[in-house]
Amino acid sequence: MTTLEPKAGERVLNVRVTDDTISVDLYDGRTITVPLAWYPRLLHASSKQRANWEIAGAGYVIHWPDIDEDLSTQGLLRGAPAPRVGSKAA
């Protein structure tokens, strides 16, 4: 199995979280928008907690310190929602 290395343009430029979506602007000009419902910690967080994000992981990870949530650009580009509690990995 091979792991694809992230490309420089896939680094996080900006993040916007609404009541329904998370939108991540990348340095290469793309914007990824996914349903907030995919990430229960963010869904149930307050607006203030959602707004308190930082770029981590050499620019490829978004971290919300108030709720200890991390999303990677690779996961977002794959369209990978958070694993459900109690689900087993395949």
Summary of the structure (lengths in Angstrom):
residues: 90
radius of gyration: 13.0
end to end distance: 15.0
largest distance: 40.0
contacts: 209
relative contact order: 0.20
helix: 27%
strand: 31%
